[in-house]
């Protein structure tokens, strides 16, 4: 009986040690997040050295928002499709990359800039195109499709 209790205590101790500590999120960051993203769903917080990050969904958009300890929003990263992309950028993409499908957008926003990384594809290739908010397009990568 003593061996069973000892084994149970040992397993309980190992389980407790293996369980990750919950992140310590500042009240200021939580308050700022709740004020800015009131309709957020599927919220999860993560702690890093210089910031905390909250991952969530808002409508059809997956979002990562990064805050400092004072509750200042440092950066947002949003993932979405063509229908959420700014019309001026879509129009320029459709003209320059005619016949190619927009498959995904990563938008990064901070105090300094808003930028977009757009994934496109056609029958043979994948294309990675960067854009600023004005729609200045720059193709950065082109890959042969391996799924064909």
N, C-alpha and C positions, 0 to 999 in steps of 0.2 A: 504494500500500500504506500509506503514511504517513497518507493521508486516512482510510482505513478504520480504522486504529488510533486516530487522533485522534477520529473519530466514535464509535467503541466506548467510548473512555475518557470522552467527553462524556456519552453516554447512561448509562453506569454511574454517573457522578457525579450526574446528574440523578435517576436512580432512587433512589440512596442518600439524596439530600436530600429526596425526596418520600415516602420510607418513614417513617411516624410512629414516634416513639420509644416504646419499651415503657414502660409505667408503672412507677414505682419504688414498690413496695409494701413497707411495713415488715414485718419478720419477726413483730412482735407482732400485727399485724392478720391476717396469714396463719395464725398459730398459733391465734388466737382463733376465726377462721372455721372452721378444720379441727376444732376441739374442739366447736363449736356445731352445725355443719352437716356431720356426717361422711358423710351419704348424698347430698350434693349432686351433681348431674349438670350437664353443659354449663356449666361455670364460666368466667366471663370477668371480668377486673378492669379498672376504669377509675379514673383519677386525676383528682381535682378539687382546687380550691384548698384547701379546709378538710377534706377527707375523701377516702377511697377508697371506691369502690362495687364490690361484687361482685354480678354477675347470675348466677343459676343456677336450676335446676329441682330441686324436691324433691317426689317423687311426682307428683301432678297439679297442683302449685302452682308458678307462676313467682314468683321472689323476687328482691328487690333488698335487699341489706344494706349499710349504710354504717358505716364504722369511722373513728375518728381514728387518729393516728400511734401512740398508746399501745395500740391494740388494743381500745379500748372501743367496744362496739356502740352507735351513736348512734340508728339507726332501721332498721326493716325495712318494706318495702312488699311486700305479697303480693297476687297476682291469682288469683282462683279463681271457682268457680261455686257454685250454691246448696247442693250437698251438703257443702261444706266450711264453710259459714257456721254460726255458732252457732245451735242450735235455738231459743233464746228469741227471737232476732231474726227467724228465719224464721217462727215462729208469729205474731209481731206483724205482719210484712209480709203474710202470707197473710190475716190478719183485716182489716187496714186497706186493703190493695190487692187485694182479692179479684178473681180472674179475670186478674190480671196475672202475667206470667212474669218470674222473676228471671233476667237474662241475664249478669250479671257482678258481681263484688265486688272492690273495692280496699280492702284493710285496711292501715292505717298504724299502726305501733306504735313508741313511744318511751318514755323514762322517765316522761314527763308524762301520756301518754294512749294509749289504743287507740281508733281511730275507723274507721268503715266508710263507704264510698261505694258504694251499691248501684244498679245499673241495672236497671230493669224496663221491660216493654213490654206493650201490649195491641194490639188491631187497628189503632188509630188513632194512638197516642202512645208516646213514650219518656218515662220518668220517672227523675229522679236524686234519690235519697233518702239522707240522711246519718243515721248512727246511732252512738250510743256503745255501750259494752260491755253496758249495761243494756237496750238496745233502745229508747231514746228516739228516735223517728223524726221527721225533719224533711225534707219535700220541698223541694228547692232549685231544681229545674228541671223543666219540662214542655215537650216539643217535639212538633210534628206529625211523624209518620213520613214521610220522603221516599221510603222504599223501597216504598211501597204505591201 
